[in-house]
Amino acid sequence: MANYIDVSMLTERVQSARLNALCNVTGAEQTSLLSNVIARAESLIDGFAATRYPVPLPASELAAEWGLCIAEYELYKRSPSGEVPAKIRQSYEDTLVLLQELAAGKLNIPSAAPLRNSSGASLSVHSATAMSDEESMRGF
């Protein structure tokens, strides 16, 4: 995917030595792992955003920060120890709150065009004339 962040951004955020320890793999395996973590992070963002905006969202610092927070949390969570530092966990939880606010319409992304008819949840169904109605079903 890499719509909001890429491997180099995540490497810069986490720093190489720590990244190697968290991934516990190197080379092509590490690149593949990081790409998968980024894809999951971006899918989470898009899942929340899709309720109000066409996805992927336009590139922005906000979407990149969300992606980095989620990806960093995922790296710690899948690390050999599985321990997520409180600061990283809090950042992840704060990001989820913002994404929930985005989906609920409490947070807007000015650079993104909203979906048409995204102002409310409604459903309109049109069909042919009913073949049976209350009168024709009498006696059944």
Phi and psi in degrees as GROMACS dihedral restraints (atoms count N, CA, C in turn):
[ dihedral_restraints ]
;  ai    aj    ak    al  type     phi  dphi    fc
    3     4     5     6     1    51.5    20    10
    4     5     6     7     1    52.4    20    10
    6     7     8     9     1   -88.0    20    10
    7     8     9    10     1   -29.5    20    10
    9    10    11    12     1  -115.0    20    10
   10    11    12    13     1   -36.2    20    10
   12    13    14    15     1  -138.1    20    10
   13    14    15    16     1   164.3    20    10
   15    16    17    18     1  -134.3    20    10
   16    17    18    19     1   176.9    20    10
   18    19    20    21     1   -58.5    20    10
   19    20    21    22     1   -40.3    20    10
   21    22    23    24     1   -65.6    20    10
   22    23    24    25     1   -37.0    20    10
   24    25    26    27     1   -66.2    20    10
   25    26    27    28     1   -41.7    20    10
   27    28    29    30     1   -67.5    20    10
   28    29    30    31     1   -39.1    20    10
   30    31    32    33     1   -62.9    20    10
   31    32    33    34     1   -41.8    20    10
   33    34    35    36     1   -65.4    20    10
   34    35    36    37     1   -39.5    20    10
   36    37    38    39     1   -66.2    20    10
   37    38    39    40     1   -46.2    20    10
   39    40    41    42     1   -88.0    20    10
   40    41    42    43     1   -26.7    20    10
   42    43    44    45     1    79.8    20    10
   43    44    45    46     1   138.0    20    10
   45    46    47    48     1   -52.6    20    10
   46    47    48    49     1   -49.4    20    10
   48    49    50    51     1   -61.8    20    10
   49    50    51    52     1   -45.9    20    10
   51    52    53    54     1   -67.3    20    10
   52    53    54    55     1   -38.5    20    10
   54    55    56    57     1   -60.7    20    10
   55    56    57    58     1   -44.2    20    10
   57    58    59    60     1   -60.4    20    10
   58    59    60    61     1   -41.1    20    10
   60    61    62    63     1   -68.0    20    10
   61    62    63    64     1   -38.9    20    10
   63    64    65    66     1   -69.8    20    10
   64    65    66    67     1   -39.6    20    10
   66    67    68    69     1   -76.7    20    10
   67    68    69    70     1   -37.0    20    10
   69    70    71    72     1    63.3    20    10
   70    71    72    73     1    18.8    20    10
   72    73    74    75     1  -142.4    20    10
   73    74    75    76     1   163.6    20    10
   75    76    77    78     1  -132.5    20    10
   76    77    78    79     1   173.8    20    10
   78    79    80    81     1    62.4    20    10
   79    80    81    82     1  -136.5    20    10
   81    82    83    84     1   -62.5    20    10
   82    83    84    85     1   -34.2    20    10
   84    85    86    87     1   -63.7    20    10
   85    86    87    88     1   -41.5    20    10
   87    88    89    90     1   -66.0    20    10
   88    89    90    91     1   -43.6    20    10
   90    91    92    93     1   -60.4    20    10
   91    92    93    94     1   -42.2    20    10
   93    94    95    96     1   -64.1    20    10
   94    95    96    97     1   -44.2    20    10
   96    97    98    99     1   -60.5    20    10
   97    98    99   100     1   -47.6    20    10
   99   100   101   102     1   -63.3    20    10
  100   101   102   103     1   -39.8    20    10
  102   103   104   105     1   -61.8    20    10
  103   104   105   106     1   -39.9    20    10
  105   106   107   108     1   -67.4    20    10
  106   107   108   109     1   -40.7    20    10
  108   109   110   111     1   -63.4    20    10
  109   110   111   112     1   -42.8    20    10
  111   112   113   114     1   -63.5    20    10
  112   113   114   115     1   -43.7    20    10
  114   115   116   117     1   -60.6    20    10
  115   116   117   118     1   -41.7    20    10
  117   118   119   120     1   -65.4    20    10
  118   119   120   121     1   -42.0    20    10
  120   121   122   123     1   -62.4    20    10
  121   122   123   124     1   -45.1    20    10
  123   124   125   126     1   -69.2    20    10
  124   125   126   127     1   -33.0    20    10
  126   127   128   129     1   -65.3    20    10
  127   128   129   130     1   -37.8    20    10
  129   130   131   132     1   -64.3    20    10
  130   131   132   133     1   -45.3    20    10
  132   133   134   135     1   -59.2    20    10
  133   134   135   136     1   -49.0    20    10
  135   136   137   138     1   -63.8    20    10
  136   137   138   139     1   -33.9    20    10
  138   139   140   141     1   -61.2    20    10
  139   140   141   142     1   -43.0    20    10
  141   142   143   144     1   -72.9    20    10
  142   143   144   145     1   -43.8    20    10
  144   145   146   147     1   -67.9    20    10
  145   146   147   148     1   -30.6    20    10
  147   148   149   150     1   -64.1    20    10
  148   149   150   151     1   -16.6    20    10
  150   151   152   153     1   -69.7    20    10
  151   152   153   154     1   -20.1    20    10
  153   154   155   156     1  -132.7    20    10
  154   155   156   157     1   -17.8    20    10
  156   157   158   159     1  -133.7    20    10
  157   158   159   160     1   152.2    20    10
  159   160   161   162     1   -67.1    20    10
  160   161   162   163     1   139.9    20    10
  162   163   164   165     1  -114.5    20    10
  163   164   165   166     1   151.6    20    10
  165   166   167   168     1   -70.5    20    10
  166   167   168   169     1   154.1    20    10
  168   169   170   171     1   -66.7    20    10
  169   170   171   172     1   158.3    20    10
  171   172   173   174     1   -61.0    20    10
  172   173   174   175     1   145.8    20    10
  174   175   176   177     1   -58.4    20    10
  175   176   177   178     1   133.3    20    10
  177   178   179   180     1  -155.2    20    10
  178   179   180   181     1   162.3    20    10
  180   181   182   183     1   -64.5    20    10
  181   182   183   184     1   -33.8    20    10
  183   184   185   186     1   -65.5    20    10
  184   185   186   187     1   -49.0    20    10
  186   187   188   189     1   -63.4    20    10
  187   188   189   190     1   -37.9    20    10
  189   190   191   192     1   -64.6    20    10
  190   191   192   193     1   -42.7    20    10
  192   193   194   195     1   -63.8    20    10
  193   194   195   196     1   -42.3    20    10
  195   196   197   198     1   -59.3    20    10
  196   197   198   199     1   -46.4    20    10
  198   199   200   201     1   -61.2    20    10
  199   200   201   202     1   -42.9    20    10
  201   202   203   204     1   -65.8    20    10
  202   203   204   205     1   -42.4    20    10
  204   205   206   207     1   -61.4    20    10
  205   206   207   208     1   -45.0    20    10
  207   208   209   210     1   -67.9    20    10
  208   209   210   211     1   -46.1    20    10
  210   211   212   213     1   -63.8    20    10
  211   212   213   214     1   -41.8    20    10
  213   214   215   216     1   -62.3    20    10
  214   215   216   217     1   -44.0    20    10
  216   217   218   219     1   -59.3    20    10
  217   218   219   220     1   -46.0    20    10
  219   220   221   222     1   -60.4    20    10
  220   221   222   223     1   -39.1    20    10
  222   223   224   225     1   -62.9    20    10
  223   224   225   226     1   -45.9    20    10
  225   226   227   228     1   -64.8    20    10
  226   227   228   229     1   -41.5    20    10
  228   229   230   231     1   -62.0    20    10
  229   230   231   232     1   -36.2    20    10
  231   232   233   234     1   -95.2    20    10
  232   233   234   235     1     3.6    20    10
  234   235   236   237     1   -66.3    20    10
  235   236   237   238     1   165.4    20    10
  237   238   239   240     1   -54.1    20    10
  238   239   240   241     1   -38.2    20    10
  240   241   242   243     1   -82.3    20    10
  241   242   243   244     1   -28.0    20    10
  243   244   245   246     1    73.3    20    10
  244   245   246   247     1     4.1    20    10
  246   247   248   249     1   -87.9    20    10
  247   248   249   250     1   128.8    20    10
  249   250   251   252     1  -106.2    20    10
  250   251   252   253     1   120.2    20    10
  252   253   254   255     1   -57.8    20    10
  253   254   255   256     1   147.9    20    10
  255   256   257   258     1   -55.3    20    10
  256   257   258   259     1   -40.9    20    10
  258   259   260   261     1   -62.0    20    10
  259   260   261   262     1   -41.6    20    10
  261   262   263   264     1   -70.4    20    10
  262   263   264   265     1   -42.6    20    10
  264   265   266   267     1   -61.9    20    10
  265   266   267   268     1   -43.8    20    10
  267   268   269   270     1   -64.4    20    10
  268   269   270   271     1   -40.6    20    10
  270   271   272   273     1   -61.1    20    10
  271   272   273   274     1   -42.4    20    10
  273   274   275   276     1   -63.6    20    10
  274   275   276   277     1   -47.3    20    10
  276   277   278   279     1   -63.5    20    10
  277   278   279   280     1   -40.2    20    10
  279   280   281   282     1   -62.1    20    10
  280   281   282   283     1   -39.1    20    10
  282   283   284   285     1   -63.8    20    10
  283   284   285   286     1   -43.3    20    10
  285   286   287   288     1   -62.2    20    10
  286   287   288   289     1   -38.0    20    10
  288   289   290   291     1   -62.4    20    10
  289   290   291   292     1   -44.9    20    10
  291   292   293   294     1   -63.2    20    10
  292   293   294   295     1   -39.7    20    10
  294   295   296   297     1   -66.4    20    10
  295   296   297   298     1   -37.2    20    10
  297   298   299   300     1   -65.1    20    10
  298   299   300   301     1   -39.3    20    10
  300   301   302   303     1   -66.2    20    10
  301   302   303   304     1   -37.1    20    10
  303   304   305   306     1   -61.3    20    10
  304   305   306   307     1   -48.5    20    10
  306   307   308   309     1   -64.2    20    10
  307   308   309   310     1   -33.7    20    10
  309   310   311   312     1   -82.3    20    10
  310   311   312   313     1    -6.0    20    10
  312   313   314   315     1    86.8    20    10
  313   314   315   316     1    10.5    20    10
  315   316   317   318     1   -88.3    20    10
  316   317   318   319     1   -13.9    20    10
  318   319   320   321     1  -131.0    20    10
  319   320   321   322     1   132.5    20    10
  321   322   323   324     1  -115.6    20    10
  322   323   324   325     1   152.3    20    10
  324   325   326   327     1  -111.6    20    10
  325   326   327   328     1   103.4    20    10
  327   328   329   330     1   -57.3    20    10
  328   329   330   331     1   -32.8    20    10
  330   331   332   333     1   -81.5    20    10
  331   332   333   334     1    -5.4    20    10
  333   334   335   336     1  -106.1    20    10
  334   335   336   337     1   133.4    20    10
  336   337   338   339     1   -79.4    20    10
  337   338   339   340     1   128.1    20    10
  339   340   341   342     1   -68.2    20    10
  340   341   342   343     1   156.5    20    10
  342   343   344   345     1   -65.5    20    10
  343   344   345   346     1   149.1    20    10
  345   346   347   348     1   -65.2    20    10
  346   347   348   349     1   145.7    20    10
  348   349   350   351     1    56.1    20    10
  349   350   351   352     1    33.1    20    10
  351   352   353   354     1   -92.3    20    10
  352   353   354   355     1    10.4    20    10
  354   355   356   357     1   -78.9    20    10
  355   356   357   358     1   -18.4    20    10
  357   358   359   360     1  -159.2    20    10
  358   359   360   361     1   162.8    20    10
  360   361   362   363     1   -92.7    20    10
  361   362   363   364     1   112.4    20    10
  363   364   365   366     1  -145.9    20    10
  364   365   366   367     1   161.6    20    10
  366   367   368   369     1  -138.8    20    10
  367   368   369   370     1   131.7    20    10
  369   370   371   372     1  -123.5    20    10
  370   371   372   373     1   124.0    20    10
  372   373   374   375     1  -120.4    20    10
  373   374   375   376     1   128.4    20    10
  375   376   377   378     1  -117.0    20    10
  376   377   378   379     1   137.3    20    10
  378   379   380   381     1  -147.0    20    10
  379   380   381   382     1   173.3    20    10
  381   382   383   384     1   -67.2    20    10
  382   383   384   385     1   170.3    20    10
  384   385   386   387     1   -59.1    20    10
  385   386   387   388     1   138.9    20    10
  387   388   389   390     1   -62.6    20    10
  388   389   390   391     1   136.8    20    10
  390   391   392   393     1   -82.6    20    10
  391   392   393   394     1   -22.0    20    10
  393   394   395   396     1  -134.4    20    10
  394   395   396   397     1   142.6    20    10
  396   397   398   399     1  -134.5    20    10
  397   398   399   400     1  -173.7    20    10
  399   400   401   402     1   -59.2    20    10
  400   401   402   403     1   -41.0    20    10
  402   403   404   405     1   -67.3    20    10
  403   404   405   406     1   -45.8    20    10
  405   406   407   408     1   -72.6    20    10
  406   407   408   409     1   -19.3    20    10
  408   409   410   411     1   -92.8    20    10
  409   410   411   412     1    -1.0    20    10
  411   412   413   414     1   -60.6    20    10
  412   413   414   415     1   133.6    20    10
  414   415   416   417     1    96.9    20    10
  415   416   417   418     1    -8.5    20    10
